[in-house]
Amino acid sequence: MPVKVFVVDDSAVVRQALAHMLAGNAEVELIGSAPNPLLAMDAIRKNPPDVLLLDIEMPGMDGLTFLRQIMAGTPIPTVICSTLSTEGSKVALDALSAGAVAILAKPKLGLKQHLDDSRHEMIQTLKSAARSRPRARGTMPSVATRPLQTGATGQNVIQNRAPVLSGVHAFAMNKPVVIGSSTGGTQALELVLTSLPSDAPGIAITQHMPEKFTAMYAQRLNGICAMNVREAKDGDRLERGVALIAPGGRHMQLTKSNGQYHVKVFDGPPVNRHKPSVDVLFKSAAECAGRDALGIIMTGMGDDGARGMKLMHDQGARCIAQNEETCVVFGMPKEAIKLMAVDDVLPLESMARAILQFDSRA
């Protein structure tokens, strides 16, 4: 059965271009379209789609308000198709927080050529979205209302609802943590990073996200985390209390020099159809950090990161996959598990604890 897609976009050009792109495709079927959410509501009720492809800025009701209404009722897997303006990026990130499962970049110019060039990515994203389990912010797992804190005894505790986390201490040596995620990862990363203290080990993150979105995403996380979170720049040092996010459209590797870890940010062809690629980050961690590294693979479509995690595991690194129950899409963790590249499969709410427990090892 083909994936049933409904498009909500105020641009007739966009609706026509998408109809042309999907025409005759055996895997994805366009069952309807509307120029705004108000007109889309009745059509969706009568013939519910598998996936909603949603614009943000539209007359009558904006896409973000519409998405929140959908997620408050019967959630429909929703893919945001947004322009790359600064304001558009901010609202698209708000949409991810509200429960959208993916973002696809939509240029202001050269739309038809862009859709032709990205046809494969679009179809794969829609297919994977149809298999996802979207969650609004209020339904995400929760571990604490504040980060893990270092108390007077030197032990980290979770305040407000969690017990003392015994045997975990702050160490001067930085043992690097590398995290890879995709669909559903923006919310998952927020939960993990906001649960960590300011002296947590340095974390390098590859989250599949379009160019120009990652800087704003990092800025948003930085405002709510005890750690310093920023978009990575070539040569940045990975140090305690810092989380570096690979820029959209560029790969990121971990390097080591004079006992210090840094990141290398560079251009190059997509790997596993992604740039940045989780495999690129994980393979570099296997090479330069070996058993001193912790690798975590989280929610996401496809298999990017699975082979890189296998290399990390073979080098003695500790490797963790997010469990199926807390994933929006179980693709990436599932593939790593199939390769026997994983030591533990944990729920999302246990990731921060696992990071600090790894950090405490002698």
N, C-alpha and C positions, 0 to 999 in steps of 0.2 A: 504494500500500500504506500503510495506517495505521501510525503509530508504535506499537510494542508496549511497554506500560508495566507494570511490576510494582511494587506498593506494599508497603513494609515499615514498619508503624506499629503500636504496641501498642494504640492507641485504636480501638475498634470504631466509634466515632462518626466519626473521621477517615476510616477505610476506607470506611464507608458513604457519607459525604458526597462523597468523591472518585469512588466508583463512580457515584453519581447525577450528578455534574457531567460525567463523561466518557461517560455512557450515550448511545448514538446519535450520537456524534461521528464523522464520517467520516475525520478526520485523526489521531485518537489513540484507541487501543484498550487498555482495561484487561484484561490477560490473566490477572491473578491478584493476590492479596495475602496477606500473612502478618503475624501479630502480633509476630514477632521473627525475627532473622536465622537462628536455628537451624532454624526451620520453613521459612524461605525458601530455604535452600540447595538442597534436593532439587528444588524446583519450578523454580528458576532453571537448574539443570543440565539438567533434562528439556526445558524450553522457554525458552531464553535470551531475555530481553527486549531491546529496543533501548535502553530507559532504565529506570533504577532510581530510584524516588522514595522517599527514605530518611529516616526519623526518626532522632534521635540517642539519646535516653534510652529504653532498652527493657530488659525483663528477659532474663536468660540470657546475652545478648551485646549490648553497646552498639553503636550504628550505626557509630561511628568504627572500632572493632576490625574489624567486618564489612567496612567500606569498604577498610581496609588489606589485608585478605585478598584481596578482589576485585582490587584494583589490583596485587597481587603476582603474581596468576595471569593470568587473561584479563580485562583491564579492561572494565568496562561503564560507559558514560556514566551518571553518578549526579548527581541533583539532591537537595540537602538541603532538607527541609521542617522548619524549626526554630522554636521559640518565640523571643521577643525578650528573654528574661531575660539578665542579664549572663553567667551561667555558660553558658547555651545559646549565646550569641553567641561566647564563647571556643571552645567545642567545635566550633561550626560553622566557625569560621576554621581550626581544626585540620583539619577535614574538607576544606576547600579546599586546604590544603597537602598533604593526603594524596592529592588527585587528583579531588575532586568538581568538577563544572564550573559549578555555580550554587547559589545559596541562594534559597529562597522563604520569606518570613516566614509563620509560623503563629501566630495569636493564641491566647491561652488562653481567651478568651471570644468569642462571636459568630462561631464558626468557619464555620457554614453560610453566613451572610451574607457573610463575607469571601471564601469560595470563589466565591460567585456574583459578587461584585464583581470578583474578580481572575481570572475564568475565562479571558479572552482572554490575559492575561499568562502564566497557567499553561500553556495549550496551546502558545503560541509558545515558551515556555522548553523544554518537553518536545520539541517538534519540532526546535528548534535543538540541544538536547543530543544528540539522536539522530544529528546530523550531525557531532558533535564528535569529537575524538581525545584522550581523556583521558590525562593523564600523571601518574604518581605523582612525588613530589619527586625520587626518585633518577634519573628519566629526563629531567629538565629540562636544557636546555643549561647549560653552565658556562663562565665566562670567567676567574674568579680566586677564590682563597680569601680575598683581602683586597681592600679598595677600591683604586681608583687613588689613588696617593699623589703628593704634590709633593716632588720630590727637591731636593738642594742646588743643582742647576743650574737649578731653576725648571721642569724638565720633569716631566710626569706619567708615571709608569711603573706598569705592572701587575706586582705582585710575584707570585712563585710561578707560573711557567708562561708568562707573556706577555712579549713584547719591549718595549723602551722605546718609548713613544708620543711620537715626535718632533714638535716644532713646536707643542706645546700648552702654553700658559702660563696662569697665573691672572691675570685682569684685574679691576680694581676695579669697572668698570661691570658692572651686572647685566643681561644680555640674557635675557629670560624664556623659559622652556621650558614648554610646555603639553602634557600627555599625556592621551589618552582611551583607555579600555579597558573591557571588559565580561567576558564568559565567558572564564575562563582568565587574567584580568588580575591577580588577586591574586598568583599565583605569578610571572607575568611581571614585574610591578612590583617584587617583592622582588628578583629577579635584577638588574634594572637599578639600583635604588637602592643595593643593597649593593655594587655595583661602582663607585660614585662617591665622590670624596673629600669631605672636610668643607667645602672651599671651592668646590664645584660651583655653577653658576648656580642661582638660585631656580627651583623647579619647582612649577607648579600642576597638580593631577591630578584628573580626574573618572573615577572607577571606579564602574560601576553596582553598587550594593550597598544592601541595605535599611537603613532608619533604625536607629540604635543599634549597627550593626556597624562603622561606619567609625571611631568613636573608638577602639575596641579594636584594630582593624586598624592604625591609625596608631601606637598605643602599641606594638604588637608590632614594627612596622618600626623605630620609633625606638630600640628596644633592640638592634637588630642592624646599623644603618646608621651610617656616619660622619656623614652629614647629620642635621640635626634634622628629624624627621618628625612632623607633628601634624595633627589634624583642624582644618580652617580655621574661623576665626571672622570675622564681618563686620568689615572694616577692617584685617585682618592685613596687614602689609607683606610683600611677596615679596622676600626678600633672599638674598644668597649663603649657601649652606649650609643652606637651608631648603626643605623640600618640604611643600606644603599640600594636603591631600586634602579634596575637597568632602564635606560631611556627607551621609549618606544622607537622602533626603527633602527636600533643599534644593538649589537651583541655586547655581552659583558663576560669577562673571564676573571678568575681569581689568580693572582700571582704572589710570589713570596721573594723578598729580598732583604738580606741582613736581619732575618728573623721577624720581619714585619710583613703583614699581608696588605696588598693593594688590589685595586681593580683596574683592568684594562678595558676601555670602552672603544669599540671600533665598528666600522661599517663592514659589510660583507654580504654574500648571498644568503637568503633564508636557509635555515636548517630545519628539517621537518616542517617546511612551509611557514616557519615562524622567524621573526627577527624583532626582538631578541628571542633566542632559543634557550630553553632550560638545559638541553643537552650540552650546549656550549659551556654554560656555567658549571654544571656538574662534572663534566670531563676535566675541566681545569682544576676543580677542587680535588679530584682524585689524584691528579699529577703533582700538585704543589703542597697539598695538606695531608693526603693519605688518611691514616687512622686518627689524626687530630681533628678531623672535620665531622660535622653532623649534617646530614642531608635530609631534607623534608620535602616530600612531593605531595601536593594537595590538589583539591578539586580542579578538574579541567578536562576538556575533550581531547581525544587523540592519544598519542603515545610519546609526545615530546618529554624528555627527561628520564624515560625508563632505562634507556641504554646507558646514559650518563650515570644514573644511580647504580646500575650494575657495576660499572667501573669503580665507583666510590666504594661499594660494598666489597669488591674483590681486593681493594687496597686496605681494607680494615676499618673504613669509616663506619660510623653508626648511621643507619638509614631507616627512616620512618615514613610510612604512608598514612594519609588520612583515610578513615574508614568510610565504607559506602553510605552508612546511615546519615552522616553529616556532610557528605559531598553534594553539591548541586549536580555535578557530572562526575561519575566515578572512573572516567576513561584513563587519565594519566596514572593515578594510583594503581588501578587494576592492572595496567600493563607492566608496571614496575614489580608488582607482586607476582605476576606470571613469570617474570624473568628470575624469580628468586633473588631479588636485589634488596629485599626489605627485612629488617630485623623485627620491627614492631608495626602493627596496624592500630592506630589510635584515633579516638574521636577528636574533633577539632578543639574542644574545650580542654584537652589534655596536652596540647602542643607546647604551651608556655612552660608548664611544669617540666615537660621532657627536655626542653632547651636548658633550663636551669639545673636539672639533675645531671645532664651531660657535662655542663660547665663545671660541676663540682667534682668530677672524677679526678683522681690524683694522676 
